[in-house]
Amino acid sequence: MGLAMGIAKWKRRVRFWREHVRRAGLLSEEMESHLAMKVADLMEAGMTERDARSEARRQFGNVTRQMEESRAVWIARWMTDLVQDVCFAARTFRKQPGFTAAAVLSSALGIGGCATIFGIANVALLRPLPVEAPSRLMSISRSYVKTGEAGDTMSYPNFLDLRPARSFQAIAGYFPLVAATISSNGEPQRYWGSLVTANYFDAVRPRFALGRGFDAARDDTRGEAPAVVVSHNLWQGRFGGDAHIVGKTIEMNKRRVKVVGVTAAGFRGTEVAMVSDFWWPMSMVDQVSILTGQKNSIADRDDDWIWGVGRLRDGVGMKEAAAEAEVIGKRLAAQYPAPNRDTSLHVETAGQVNAGLRRGVEAFFLLLMAVTILVLLTACAGSL
């Protein structure tokens, strides 16, 4: 009964607002109509049109003032109804504290849940990367011709064959599943980072808080001096924001590594679901335990482990780059059929959830949002 009365009350309120808006939009026209009728009456009484208009305006008074007075009546009525509603709600809450607590709690849960889910979805699915011209940065992955699925890794030799693509200013490779224990500045603690080609920061172009990226002329060569770029989070949390950290060596996996740069706040890599706190150059590939073993990850075309990211050349669009990548993928399938059978290359804007995981992630977020909306609707219905 209470719910039906509440719904009926809100329907009346909606009708009132519709009438308010309609009347506000037509008020000027209505005033002019009254003036025209008065002019017509005076002209029938023998006045000329000019004298009739002048006399009508004199009798009617200031049009602007009349409109303001009409609006004041509407606003006063609306304010009166609002005060009555607030007083009624306050009396109801005071008489039924249990109902009040349940309504407030359920409303808070519904609103908080919706806000939280949207915030997560915004970060995971909508927010662009904090890099220069993020719309020009493309993710490049392996796809499957028969199923259309994309987002898979490619072999390092295939990646090298992709790099000369003319649609891109630069193409870099990365592997975002590197674990390292940092022993410097406190108790040893494990962090996750990425192994990247030396031109990674030249292609991605994030801002730097300190220092620089890697040296493309040397940091892809095995045996070069170990180097690392750390994230802003790691710099602040582990090293206390040391302003002189660039050039210092830290201990990672019981190995001395030189810090060459610190990325600006917000940048944690180009994979949304795989954040990085540090980046190692390709010269340190032998330090990545998951890539070491019987296979030679750098030379083996059967060993798929690297993703690509490329920055488009000026004047080149994503469709052109995707078409060129598809041609390269077909060529690789023809030249090396065993490891590349029924595969191609997929290009899309970087910074999204991996294409292979996106459907599941989107379905998960939609389900969570539906549940929180139901909670919110239940709270609203219970409050009426």
N, C-alpha and C positions, 0 to 999 in steps of 0.2 A: 504493500500500500504506500509506504513512504517512498519507495523507489519510483512508483508510477507518478506520485504527486511531484517528485523532484524533476522527473523528465518533462512533465507537462509544464512546470514552471520555467524550465530552460527553453522549451519550445516557444512559450510566450515571449521570453526575453529575445530570442532570435527574431521572431516576427517584429517585435518592437524595433530592433536595430535595422532590419530591412526597411521598415517604414521610415525610420530616421534618416537613413542614407538616401532613400528615394526622395523624401521631402527636401533634404538639404540640396540635392542636385537640381530640383525643380523650383526652388524657392524664388530665384531671380525671375524665372519665366512666369511664375504665378503673379509676382508683383507687376510685371509689365502687362499681363493680361488684365488685371484690375484697372490699371491706368487707361488702357485702350477702351475698356467698357465705359469708363467715366467720360472720356473724350467723346465717345459716340453719343452718350446721353446729352452732353452739353451742346454738341453740334445740332442735334435734333431740336434743342430748345432755341436755336437761332444763332448761335455763336459761330464765328469763323473757326477753321481748323486750328490756326495759330493761337487764337485767344482761348479756345477750348483746351488745348494742351497745357497752356500756361496756368489756367484756372484749375485743371485737374491735378497738376503737380502741386499747386499751392494747397488744395484741400487734402491731398493724400499725405503730404509731408515728406520728410527726408527718407528716400528709399533705403539708403544704407542703414539708417537708424532703425527702420521698421524690420529689416532683415536681422539685425543684431538682437532686437527684442524677441523676435520669433525664436531664434536660436537659444536665447537665454531661457525661454520657457521649456524648450526640449531638454536642455542641460540640467535645469533645476529638477525636472521630472526624473531624469536618469539618476541624478545624485540622490534624490529622495529614495528611489527604489534601491539604490546601492546601500544606503545607510540602513534601510529596513532589512535587507538581506544579511548584512554584517551582524546586525543586532540579533536577528533570528538564529544565525549560525552560532553566535557566542552563547545564547541561552541554551541551545541544543547541546553544545559541547560541555557546558557547565552541568547540565542535568545528566548527561551520559558520558562520564569521563572514560569508561572502558571503550565505548564506541569511538570516542575522539582519539584515544591512543592507537587503536587498531587502524583507523583511517589515516592518521598521520604516518604511522609506521609503514603501512602498505604503499602509500603514496611516495614516501621517501625511497622505499625499495624499488618501486617501479621507475621513478625518475632517475635515481642513481644508477640502476642497472642499464637503462637506455643510454645514459650519458657515458658510462664506462664502455659499453660495447661499441658505441659510435666512435669514441676516442681511439679504441684499439683498431677498429676498422679503418679509421682515418690514417693512422700511422702505417698499417699493413697494406692498405689497398689504394689509398688516394693521395697521400702526401708525396710531392716530388723530392728527388734527392737534393741534398744541400751542396750542389756543385754548380759550376758555371754552365749556363744554358742546358738544364737537365733534359729538355725535350730533344736535344741533339745527340744525347748519349744513348746508344743502343746495346741491348743484351743480345748475344749471339750464342745459340745452343744447337745441339743436334736434334733433329726431328725424325719421325718415322712416316714414310710415305703412305703406307697402308692404313694406319690408324689416325694420322694427323697429329698425334701427340708430340709435344715439344718439351724443351727444358732439360734434356739429357746432356751429359758431358761428352766431350770429344777427346781424341788422342792428341798428344802434343805434336806429332808430325802433321796431323790434319790441321791443327791450329796454325802451324807454320805455313802451310799451303794456303790458308785463308788470309793471312796477313797482307799480302799484296793487293787485296781488293781495292779498286780505285774509288769506290763510293765513300771510303773512310779516310779521315786525316791520319788516324792511328788506331790500331787494334791491339788490345792488351789481353793477357790471359790471367786467370786467377783460380785458386783452389782454396775455398773458405772453411776448411776443416782441419786447421793446424792447431795442435795443442802444445803448449810450452809452460814449463814451470819457471817462474821468476823468483830468484832468491835474493836479489838486491832489495834494500830498503824494507826489511821486515822478514817475517816468517815466509818460507817458500809457499807459493800459491799458484795454482794452475789457472791459465787464461787461454782464451781461444782467439785465433787470428787467421790470417790468410797468407798463402804463398802466391806471389804475383810476379809477372814479368816486369823488368826494370822500367818499362815505359807506362806502367799502370797509372801513375799519378799524372803523367802528361796527357793520357787519354781521358781519364775521369775528371781531372781538374777540380778537386776539392780545395777549399781554402786551408791555409796552414797557420797555426798559431805560432809555431817556431820552426825554423829550419826549412827543409826541402824534401822532395821525393828522392828516388834513386837515380843513379848515374846509368843511363841506358847504354853507355859505351863499355861498362865493365860489370855491372851487377847482375847480368844474365850469365856470366861465365863462372863455371864451377871453380872453387878454390880461391875466389876473391875474398877479401877481408869481410867477415860477417857484419851485416848492417841491419838496422830495424827502424821502421817508422811506427810510433805509438799513437794511439788515439788520445783525444782530449780527456776522456774518462779515465783511462789508465794513467795518464800523466798526473791528473789531479788526485786520483784515489790512491795510487801506489807511491808516487814520487812527490806528493805535496805541492804540485805546480812549480817545481824547481825551474826557475827562469834560465838556468845555465845547463840544462840537461843535454842540449845538443852538443855533440862532440864527446860526451862521456860514454863509458862502457858500462853495461849492465850484464848480469848473469842470467842467461836463459838456457834451461836444460843443461846446466853445469858448463856452459860455454860463454865466453866473453863476447858480447855483441855491442857494436857502436851505434848509438842513437844518432840518426841523421835528421829527423824531423818529428814534429807533433802536429797532427791534423787539428783543424778548428772544431769547436764544439758542434755536435750534431752528426758528424760524419762517422759512420760505423761500417762502411763498405757498401757494395752495390747489390747485395742479396738481402732482401727485407727480413727473411726468417733466419739468417745466419750472420749475426753481428760479429764484427772483428774488433779486438782491442789492440792488435798490432799487425804489421805487415812485414814479411820477410821477402827479400828478392829471390829470383830464381837460382841465383848462385848458391843458395842454401838448401836446395832441393834434397840433398842427402841427409839433412837434419830432420826431415819430415818422416816420421816412422811409418805412417800409413802408406807412403809411396816407396819405401825401401823394401827390398826382398829379392826374389829371384828375377823379377822383370826389371828391365831398364825403362823407367817411366818416361824418360826424355826421348828415347829412340823407338820404342815399341808402338807400332800403329794399332795394335790390338788392345792397348791399355788406355781406356777412356777415363779421364779424371779431371779435365780442365774445361772451364767455361771461358767464353770470350766476351769482351766488352769493347765497343768501338765508338768513336766520335765521328759523326758525319761531316763530309766536306761541305763547304758553303755551296748552296744551290742544289744540293742533293737531298731528296726526301727519303722517308723510310721505305716507301714502295720500291724505289729504284734500288736501294741497298738490299732489300729482301730479294728482289729479282736476281741481282748479281750473286748473292750468297747461295741462292738456289742453283744457279748455273755451276758454281764452284762445287756444291754438294753433289750434283750429278756427275761432274767430272771425276771427283774422288771415288764415287761409286763405280765408275767405269774403269778407272786406273787400278783401284785396290778393292775389288769386289768382295773379298772374304770379310774384311772388318767393316765394310760400309754398305753391305747389302740392304736394300730397301730403306736407306736413310738419306736425309738431306740436311740443310741448315736453315735455322729459323731465326728471324730478326724481329725484335720488338723493343719498345721503349724500356730502358733500364730502370731499376728501382722498384719493380713490382714483385709480387710473390712469384716464385719460380713457376713457369708455365705448366710443368708437370704436376704441381701441387695446387694450382689455383682453384680448380673446380671444387676440390674437397674443402679448401679454406673458405671459399665464398659460401658454400653450403653450410659450413659450420657457423659462420657469422650470421647468416640469415636465420638459422635455427635459434641461435641465442637471442637475436633481436626479436623474433616472434614470441619467444617465451617471456622476455622482459616487457613487451608490449601487452601481452595478456595480463601480466601482473599489474601493469599500470592501469589497464582498462578495468580490471577487477577492483582496484583501489578507487577509481573514479566512480564506478557504479555503487560501491559500498558507501561512498561519501554523500550520495544524493539523498 
